[in-house]
C-alpha cells in the first residue's frame, strides 16, 4: 500500500507526541462484513487480511514497533468444520504470502506466534514455526499473531512451564513471582500500550487478559474490513491525550524483566531455540 501524502503529514504530526510502542488488535467483524455486503463468508476473511496489511504498514510508518493481532481463538474450533478447514487452508496460503511479502522485508519484521500449536495439524504447525524461525533475527518491527489462543489457556500453559522449570531444577519454587510468570507467558513480557477492538463490541473475548492490565482500551464501531487510517489516527490521538493519566495510575512495579530469575530465563530460551531449530531442520530436508 502506498501511503498518501496527506496521511504521511498526519503521521508526522502524530509523532510529535508519544506513540504507543505496542498496539494489539481484536480483528472483529469479518463474517458480519461478508453478510452485510452479501458475500460468501470466506471473502470476509480475505478482505480482513487485506485490511490487516494496510493497517500494519500504517502502524510501522507511525513509529509503532510491535503489533499483536487476535487471529484465531481456540473457541473458533467450535465453528462448523467446513469453516475451520477453510480458515486453516487460508492460514497455509497466507504463510506463503507473508514469507515472500515485500512489506515484511521492507520493515524487517520478526513474526512470532502466541498460542497452542499442538491444536493444529503437524504440517501447519511446522509451517508456522518455520516462518517464525525465518524471521527471528529481524529487529526493526514485531508482528505477534495470536493463533489457537485464548488468554486463560495461555495462563494455564505458563503455569505448566513454571512447574516444569521447577521440576527440572532451573527455578527454585520459592523464586516464582510476577516477573517469572510474565516471562513464562507466550508474550514473554511484551505488553500492549493500546488495545483496539473493532465491530462495536465492548469486551476482550479472552485476549491478553494478563498483559492488558494497564493498557489503554479503544473500541471502534466499525467492522474490521471497514477500519481505516482515520480510525487509527483517532485512537493514537486519544492515547496521547490520556497517556499522562495512565502513567499516573500505573503502579511503580510492573514485572521488571531484570528481576526475573536467570535460571528460568536460560531454561525458556533453550526451550524456544530447540523448537525453532527443529523447524529449521525440517525445512532444510
N, C-alpha and C positions, 0 to 999 in steps of 0.2 A: 504494500500500500504506500502510495506517495503521500507524504504529509503536506497538506495545503499550506500556502504561505501565511494565511491568517491564523491557522492553528499553530504554526511554529512560533508566531509572535505571541499568541496567547500562552503557550508553554513557557516562553521566555519570561513573561510577566509572572507566571506562577512560580518559577524558580527563584524569584526574588524573596519568596517566603519559604518556610520549612516544607520540604517534600517528604512524604512518608517513604521510608526505606523499603518497607514490605507491605504489599496490599494483597488481600485474599478476596476471592470472588466465589459466590454461590451462583452458578450459571443456571438460573431457573427460568423456565418458560419456553423451552424448545418445542415441546409437544403442543402446548397451547398456541404457539405461533403457527404451527402447521395446521391446526384445526381452524384458527382464525382466518387463515389465508386459503383454506380448502386444499391443502397439500397432503401428500402421503406422509404418514407420521415420521418416517426416517428422514425426510427432507428437512424437518425442523432441526434435527441434529446436524445435518450438513450445513445449513445456514448458521447454526450456532458455532460450528468450528470455524467458518469463515469470519464470523464476528470476533471470535477469540483472537485470530491472527491480527486483526485490526487493533484490538484493544491492547494486545501485548506490545505492538510497536509503539502505540501511543504512550504506554506506561514507561517503556525504556527511553523514549525520547524525552519524557518529562523528568527523567532522573531517578525513577523508581528502580531499585536494584533487584528486588525479589518479588515474584508474583506466585501466588498459590491458588490453584483452582480446584473446586469440588467437581470432579469429572464423573465419578461413578460411585454411588453409595452401595454398601453391602445390601441395603434394603432393596436396591434396584434389581437384585437377583430374583425377587419375588414377582417381577413383572412377567407377562406371558413369554414362554420360551422362545417364540419366534422373534420377539423384540430384543430379548437378551442376546440371542445368537447374532442378530443384525448389528447390535452395538459392539459385540466382540469383534465381528468382522471389520467394522468401521475403525476400531482401535488398531487392528492389524494394518489396515490401509494407511491410517494417519501416522503410525510409527515410521513407515517407509517415507512418507511425505516429510515428516519432521527431520529425519536423518539427512535428507537432501535439501532442506529448506534454506534458502538464502537469508531469510530472516534470522534463523538460529545462528548462522555463520556470521552475519553482519554484527550481531550484538554479543557474540561469543557466549552463548547461553549454556549453562550447566543444567541439565534436566535431571530432576530427582523424582522418585515416585514414593508416595506415602500410602501405605495400605497393606493388606494381607494378600500377597500374590499367590499364596497356596490355594486361594479360592478360584483361580483361573487355570486354564489348561496349561500343561507343561510347555507347549510350544509357544504360547503367547507370553508366558512368564519369562522364557528365555529371551524372546524378542525385546521385551520391556527392559530386562536387565542389561542387554547388550547396548540399548540406546543410552541407558544411564552410564554404562562403562565408557562408551564412545565420547561422551560429553563431560565426563567428571573433571577434566583438567581445565575446562573453561572457567574463567574467573570474573568476567565483566557483568554477567547477569545470571539470575537463577529463575527457573521455572519448576515449581513443585506441583506435581499432579497427584491429587488425592484420588486413588483408584482402588476399588474394592475396599472402601474405607468407611468407617464411622469413628467418631471420637471416642465413644465408650469402648469400642473394640481396641483402638489404639492404646487406651489407658490400661486395659487388661493385658495387652501384649507387653507394654512397658514394665508392668509389674512382674510378668513372667521372665523378662530379660534380667531384671534385677535379681530375681530369685536364682536364675541360672548363674549369674556372675558371682553371687554369694556362694553357691554350691561349688563353683569352680575355684574358689579361693582368691578371686580377683578383687573382691569387695567385702570388707567386714560388714556384717549385718547392722552393727551399731552406726556405721557411717552413712547409711541410707537416709537421705534428706531431700529437700526440694530440688536442689541443684542436680543430684543424681537422678531423680525421677525425670526431670526436664531433659537430661541428656539421653535417657533411655527411650524417650518418645521417638516416633518416626521423624518428627520435625527437628530433633537434636538442637533444642534451644532457639530455634528460629520462630519468632512471634510476630504476627502482623500488627502494624500500626493502625491500619484501616481495614475493616472487613465490610465488604459491599455485597448486598443481595439484590438481584433483580426480581421482577414479576409482582411486586407489591406485597409479598408475604413478609410478616414480621416474626420470623423465627430463625433459629440457627440450624435446625434439622440435623443435630448431632455432628456438627462440623467445628473442629478446633475449639472445643469447649475449654480445655486447659489453657491453650495458647492465647485465646481472645479475652482473657480476664480483664485486661486493661486496654484492649483495642477500641478504637472509635468505630461505631457501627453506622452504616448507611444503608437505608432501604429505599430502593428506586422503583417506582411504579411503572415500569416498562418491562416487556418480555425480553429475554436476553438477546435474541437476534435484532431487536429494535434499539438496544443500548448504543449510545453514540458518544462522540467527543464532548459534546455539551454536558452530558450527564457525568462524565469522568471529571471534567474540569470543575463542575459544580461540587462534586464530592471532595476534591482536593481543596477547593476554597473553604468549604465547611470545616475540613480537617485543620486548615491553617488558622481559622477563627477560633476553634475550640481547643487547639493544642495547649495553650498556656494553662487552662483549667485542668486538662487531662494530666499534665505533668505535676500540677499542684496536688492532685488527688492520688497520684501513684505512690505506693509505699516505697520507702528508701531501699528495700532489698527485694529484688525480683530475680531469683535463680541466677546468682552470679556464676558465670562459667568458670571463673578462676577458683571457685570453691569446690568444684566437682572433684571427687576422689580420683587421683591419677590412675589407679588400678582399673577402675571402671572405664575411663576414657580409652586406655590401651585395649581393653577387652572388646569394647564396642567397635573400635577402629579395625582390629584384626578380623572381627566377625564380618564387617562390611566389606573389607578388602577380599576376603576369601570368597564371598558371594559374588563379587564383581569379577574376580579373576576366573571363577568357574564359568561365568557367562562369556568372558572373552575367549577362553579356551575352546568353548563350543563353537563360537563364531569363527575361529581360525581353522576349524576342522573341515 
